[in-house]
Every structure is written in C-alpha cells, then in structure tokens.
Amino acid sequence: MSEFSESQWARLEFSRDYVDNADNFIVQRAMMFDVLMSYYRHFMLGRGDVNARGILDLGCGDGVITHMLLRLDNDAHATLVDGSVDMLDKARARLKGVSGVKFIHASFEEIIGDDILPRGVDFVASSLAIHHLNMTAKTLLLRKIYDALKPDGHFLNIDVVIAPCQSLEDWYMALWKEWIIQRQASLRLEANYDHIPAKYKSLGENQPDTLDDQLEAMRDIGFYDTDCFYKHGIFTIFGGKK
Ligand SMILES: C[S@@+](CC[C@H](N)C(=O)[O-])C[C@H]1O[C@@H](n2cnc3c(N)ncnc32)[C@H](O)[C@@H]1O
C-alpha cells in the first residue's frame, strides 16, 4: 500500500495548483457536482424520515463537496477527512463560520488500519481521491465506508477508472486531452493544461481500477442499488446503498 506522505498530494504546490485549476482539466467537473447534488436531493432530501443528516467527505480537498451539500441541506452535519494538512486548512477556511463541521487528518491507509471513521453516517461522498489506492486497499476502504453508513445510507464516488482494455484506455486519454484543448480554446485560457492526461498516466500513485471491478467489490460487501450514474472516458460517478 503506498503511503500518503510519499504522494504528490503531500506537496503544498501540488494541492494548491489543483484547487486553483481543477475546473480546467477535470472533465465536466461542475456537471459531475450537479449529478452529485441531484442524487443527494433525490435520495436524501426526498426522505422525510431523517433529520440532521450526517455526511462524510473522504479526500475532501478544500471542502468543495461538503460546502455544496451543506448549502443544500442546512440541517446536515459533516465530517471531512483528508491526508493533507494543507487541504484541510483550505477546507477549514472555506467552511469558516459554518456550524456542524468536523475535520479529521488521516490518510486512507490509516483509516483502513484503524477505527477512525464516525458511525451512523447517512451519506458518504468522495471525489477524485480513492483511485490513489490499489484494488485491495480500495476494497478495504469500501468496507470501512459500509461500516460507517447507517442501514439505508448512501455512498457516491466521483472518480477516475481504468478502461477494460488498452484500446479504450488510449481513446479515453485522447478524449480527455481533446476536452481540455476545446475548453482552453472556448474560454481563451492563457495557460495550457493539455499535458495533464500524460502526467496523470506517469504518476504511479494513480492506481485506477475498472468500474466493473469496483461495482463488483461494492456488491460483494453488501451495497445494493449500485450503478454508474455518469461516465465520460475515465471520469465516472458510481455508488450504491447500504
Ligand atoms: C484530486 S483531490 C480532490 C479533492 C476534492 N475531493 C475535490 O473533488 O475537489 C484529491 C484529494 O484526496 C486526498 N488524498 C489523496 N490520496 C489520499 C490518501 N491516500 N489518503 C487521504 N487523502 C488522500 C488529497 O490530499 C486531495 O485532497
């Protein structure tokens, strides 16, 4: 299992660059967040039986997802977890003055090996973080997520996956690069991000697995109503219910 402290995310400039520029190289990031919000509105706010819902945000970064969810659901409270002190500081700054938020500094590796996550959570969200674990560790983390959830709780994961074959993976990389180039042109961006797909491939800490393998692991653990809710090349949203 790779250690968080050895990853790029432990470097200040790397996390700062991500927070400042992610919209320019994460395909349809705003749209993926819209899908997440719609899922939450439908499955969490649509249920009249739960008040003061508990949210867990794994690999929270600067807290962007929790911030959106808490704006949608004023009664909710949230626990944000990240391995990066710098990211947690950014999340604290973003959520300053917002009540019902708690921060935990822990890597996924520490979460897997210990009893760190809260229990009785209604909704677990994660965005573009779990692909840093190999499939064995992903499965162990999914089990921890399952244990953290209440019965009827939901887990939704926005993440990158690997294609089931090389020819599709090659096209997905080309598709990603095309999206970046088109966005740069339409917004007349001065900075160039078209090297990002190649950089993503070159970093050993990115360990995406196939969508099928991850959905199957979820089902084996006991999640149901599992599905892929969005897909564009390697970018996916998938999840399920306890
Ligand atoms: C691409 S950022 C995404 C941040 C945020 N969820 C978003 O969508 O903007 C990935 C986040 O996962 C965290 N992360 C990466 N590997 C991790 C690990 N092994 N344990 C805990 N956090 C990790 C990083 O510090 C970073 O904040």
The ligand as an SDF file (V2000), in Angstrom:
LIG
                    3D

 27 29  0  0  0  0  0  0  0  0999 V2000
   -7.9900   15.4430   -6.6320 C   0  0  0  0  0  0  0  0  0  0  0  0
   -8.1150   15.9820   -4.9770 S   0  0  0  0  0  0  0  0  0  0  0  0
   -9.8770   16.0720   -4.8050 C   0  0  0  0  0  0  0  0  0  0  0  0
  -10.3120   16.9980   -3.7020 C   0  0  0  0  0  0  0  0  0  0  0  0
  -11.8440   17.1910   -3.6240 C   0  0  0  0  0  0  0  0  0  0  0  0
  -12.4990   15.9640   -3.2260 N   0  0  0  0  0  0  0  0  0  0  0  0
  -12.3670   17.7010   -4.9380 C   0  0  0  0  0  0  0  0  0  0  0  0
  -13.0870   16.9710   -5.6260 O   0  0  0  0  0  0  0  0  0  0  0  0
  -12.0340   18.8400   -5.2850 O   0  0  0  0  0  0  0  0  0  0  0  0
   -7.6850   14.5080   -4.0950 C   0  0  0  0  0  0  0  0  0  0  0  0
   -7.6980   14.6610   -2.5790 C   0  0  0  0  0  0  0  0  0  0  0  0
   -7.5100   13.3820   -1.9930 O   0  0  0  0  0  0  0  0  0  0  0  0
   -6.5190   13.4850   -0.9830 C   0  0  0  0  0  0  0  0  0  0  0  0
   -5.8300   12.1950   -0.9370 N   0  0  0  0  0  0  0  0  0  0  0  0
   -5.1160   11.6100   -1.9300 C   0  0  0  0  0  0  0  0  0  0  0  0
   -4.6450   10.4330   -1.5250 N   0  0  0  0  0  0  0  0  0  0  0  0
   -5.0690   10.2590   -0.2410 C   0  0  0  0  0  0  0  0  0  0  0  0
   -4.8910    9.2360    0.7200 C   0  0  0  0  0  0  0  0  0  0  0  0
   -4.1730    8.1370    0.4380 N   0  0  0  0  0  0  0  0  0  0  0  0
   -5.4550    9.3950    1.9430 N   0  0  0  0  0  0  0  0  0  0  0  0
   -6.1690   10.5200    2.2280 C   0  0  0  0  0  0  0  0  0  0  0  0
   -6.3580   11.5220    1.3660 N   0  0  0  0  0  0  0  0  0  0  0  0
   -5.8130   11.3930    0.1360 C   0  0  0  0  0  0  0  0  0  0  0  0
   -5.6100   14.6110   -1.4170 C   0  0  0  0  0  0  0  0  0  0  0  0
   -4.9160   15.1880   -0.3430 O   0  0  0  0  0  0  0  0  0  0  0  0
   -6.5910   15.5670   -2.0610 C   0  0  0  0  0  0  0  0  0  0  0  0
   -7.1330   16.4740   -1.1350 O   0  0  0  0  0  0  0  0  0  0  0  0
  1  2  1  0
  2  3  1  0
  2 10  1  0
  3  4  1  0
  4  5  1  0
  5  6  1  0
  5  7  1  0
  7  8  2  0
  7  9  1  0
 10 11  1  0
 11 12  1  0
 11 26  1  0
 12 13  1  0
 13 14  1  0
 13 24  1  0
 14 15  1  0
 14 23  1  0
 15 16  2  0
 16 17  1  0
 17 18  1  0
 17 23  2  0
 18 19  1  0
 18 20  2  0
 20 21  1  0
 21 22  2  0
 22 23  1  0
 24 25  1  0
 24 26  1  0
 26 27  1  0
M  CHG  2   2   1   9  -1
M  END
$$$$
